[in-house]
Amino acid sequence: MSIQLYQIVHIFSVILMTAVTFSALASPRPENRRRAMMWSGILAVVALVTGFGLLARLGLAMRGWVVIKLMCWLGLTALTSLAYRQPGQGRTLTLLTLITVFLAVSMVVMKPF
């Protein structure tokens, strides 16, 4: 696959993963849980595979910013399930989601270390 295709699929899957998380936070009804968890998992795997594919195609090493992005990926994946386990914590979890996404985007743009 080309680098551009990896980038498109990676960014698209991360955007959708974030949308699924915010959707779960906005409406944590039990009947939506299965579908949200399924899509969150599928999109998380696609984002992970394409992210490592990009690193390989670009010839980049495992650096600090990549590790932080992995932690953000894990956090975003966990926040979807937390929306259903702790529906009363919507505001706190929304703030954590925003911080996680901001940190991940900052790492990929700046690559500080």
Stockholm file with secondary structure:
# STOCKHOLM 1.0

chainA/1-113         MSIQLYQIVHIFSVILMTAVTFSALASPRPENRRRAMMWSGILAVVALVTGFGLLARLGLAMRGWVVIKLMCWLGLTALTSLAYRQPGQGRTLTLLTLITVFLAVSMVVMKPF
#=GR chainA/1-113 SS CCHHHHHHHHHHHHHHHHHHHHHHHHCCCHHHHHHHHHHHHHHHHHHHHHHHHHHHHHTCCCCHHHHHHHHHHHHHHHHHHHHHHCGGGHHHHHHHHHHHHHHHHHHHHHCCC
#=GC SS_cons         CCHHHHHHHHHHHHHHHHHHHHHHHHCCCHHHHHHHHHHHHHHHHHHHHHHHHHHHHHTCCCCHHHHHHHHHHHHHHHHHHHHHHCGGGHHHHHHHHHHHHHHHHHHHHHCCC
//
